Amino acid sequence: MDSPATMTHSNSGIRDILILKSDRLYADALHRAANDVFPRASIQLFTRLDEARTSLNAKAIDLLLTDINTVDG
């Protein structure tokens, strides 16, 4: 059996992911991890809350990964 970190969920319905993380290094690591788990998903990466909000207003997402406390929010 695959571990959760190596399983892919191609039929999970997760197609659009938004990552909001002020720390760019950590954001890139989350992006890589999300891409490994959901290889067919479109992943948007933001380090600023205002940019993420604009994107959320324009397009629905299936999964949001974020800080509880963002630098600008």
C-alpha positions in Angstrom: 0.0 0.0 0.0 1.3 3.5 -0.9 1.9 6.0 1.8 -0.3 9.1 1.8 2.6 11.2 0.6 3.1 9.0 -2.6 -0.5 8.3 -3.4 -2.1 10.2 -6.3 -5.7 11.1 -6.4 -6.4 11.6 -10.1 -10.1 10.8 -9.6 -10.5 12.9 -6.4 -12.2 15.8 -8.1 -9.5 18.2 -7.0 -8.8 20.2 -10.1 -8.0 23.7 -8.9 -5.7 24.5 -6.0 -4.8 27.8 -4.6 -1.8 28.2 -2.2 -1.4 31.4 -0.2 1.8 31.4 1.9 3.9 34.5 2.6 7.1 32.5 2.9 8.1 31.8 -0.7 10.3 28.8 0.2 7.5 27.1 2.1 5.1 28.0 -0.6 7.3 26.3 -3.2 7.5 23.2 -1.0 3.7 23.1 -0.7 3.4 23.5 -4.4 5.7 20.5 -5.0 3.8 18.4 -2.5 0.4 19.3 -3.9 1.6 18.6 -7.4 2.8 15.1 -6.3 -0.5 14.3 -4.7 -2.7 15.9 -7.3 -0.7 15.8 -10.6 -3.6 16.7 -12.8 -4.6 19.8 -10.8 -4.0 23.4 -11.8 -2.1 25.0 -8.9 -1.9 28.8 -8.3 0.7 30.1 -5.9 0.4 33.5 -4.2 2.5 35.2 -1.5 0.1 38.2 -1.1 -3.4 38.1 0.2 -4.7 40.8 -2.2 -3.6 38.8 -5.3 -5.1 35.6 -3.9 -8.4 37.3 -3.3 -8.5 38.6 -6.8 -7.9 35.1 -8.1 -10.6 33.7 -5.8 -13.1 36.3 -7.1 -12.4 35.2 -10.7 -12.3 31.5 -10.4 -13.7 28.8 -8.0 -11.2 26.4 -6.4 -11.4 22.9 -4.9 -8.6 23.2 -2.3 -7.1 26.2 -0.5 -3.8 25.9 1.4 -2.9 29.0 3.4 -1.5 30.6 6.6 -3.9 31.4 9.4 -2.0 34.7 9.7 -0.8 36.2 6.5 1.7 39.1 6.5 -0.6 41.4 4.6 -4.0 40.3 6.0 
